[in-house]
């Protein structure tokens, strides 16, 4: 009996063979003109134009990590990105107060509209309704990262076009306590027509396939891309990720952007030490490249 995952178009399956770049059509790929249902997380400081462009050029959708940069950095980052790719991309904005003030402002939104950015992804708290309305009126798609059904509901009520379900396995500033597959199933059940991506622990094709089975239209990948050549991360950081045994450590350090508190932008930081060498064909300690290594079936 053939598989029946609703997120995947099985009419375009191909026979097994050596590693090759095989497209996987889903709602995400159809609506955003992608070859693969893969989105690179907009990690602050790390997902600059080089990483975002590499993901897009490889057939996915790259997202710039803009916050907490000031609005004046946006035109420069977008110009550099557009010089590297003509494909779709997004901008990730943190919606939270930091030790330096709001991470995102009305000015950020105005600049995104002026630049005609294809996609904005909000993280942390729901954005003001006027932001979503302004972006929608300009023809810009809006997604929200949500670690709970309640946050997803708040964002959907605002009129977002997509939800990135962030499971408890996610790295970085992960506030959720619901495992990814359970969160995906809940959101898919409550909002069956909503574009839905899965985030958290997506380090290889097996994890991605499991997210699709749980109801995702695509995957949102962060930590696994930190080790890529194109990522703006320190070489020692990359080396430790590649050499990691794959264990996860949850800590509660003070965030450099603000004091640790229930209301400040300092939730527990989850150090997601994923097994990166299992996510790419090169099973060695060399740093993988997004464009050459990430989207091959095996």
C-alpha positions, 0 to 999 in steps of 0.5 A: 500500500503506497504511503499517504503523507498529506504534505508530500506529493508522491506522484514525483517520487523517483527510484532509489539510487546513488545520492542525487538532488531530488526535489520533494514537492510540498505545499511550501515548495509550490507556494514559494517556488522552491525545489526543496521544502527546506528553510534556513533559520534566520539566526542572528549574527550567523545567518548573514547574506552568505548562508541565506543565499547558499540555502536559496541557491541550493533550492531551499529558502534562506532567511537573513538573521536581522535582529538585533541589528538596527534598521539601517543595516537592513538595506545593506544586508538585503542588497548583498543577498540579492547580489548573491541570489535571484531566488526567494528569501526571508528576513527574521525579526525578533519581536521582544525587548532587549537590554538595548531596547526593542529588537524590532521597530516600526522602522524595520517594518517600513524598510522591509516594505520599501525593499519589497522583502518577500517574507518576514518571519517573527520570533519570540512574541506576536508582532503588533497587528499593524505590522502584519497588516502593513506587510500584508498590504505590501504583498509580503508574506508573514510567518510566526515561530510558535512554541505552543498552540496558544502562540500559534493561535495569537499569530493566526488571529493577526493574519499570518500566512504560516506557522513555524512550530518550534518543538522543545528540541530546538536550539537557541532561545527555545521557550517551549516544552512540547516535543516537535511532533506533538506540537505539529500534530496539534497545530495541524489538527486545529488549523488544517489549512495553515502553512506549517513548518517544523523546527527543532532537532532537524539534523538529517533527512530522517528527522525531516521525514518524521516532521513531514509525517507529523504534518509539516509542509517543510522544515526550518533548520538552524543548528545543523547549518551553523557548521556550514562553510557559509555560516558566519560562525567562529571556526571553533564553534563549527568544529565543536558542533561537528565533533559533538556526540549529539547530546543536548544541554539546556542552560539558563545563562544571562543573555547578552541582550538583557537580564534573565527574567520571565519577561525579558528576552532571556529564556533558557538557551538550549545548546543543541549539539546535533550530529552534523556529520550525519546530515551531509554526505561527507562523513568526516570532520571537514566543514560542510557546504550548504550548496554542495552537501545539504540536499542530496538524498541517500 
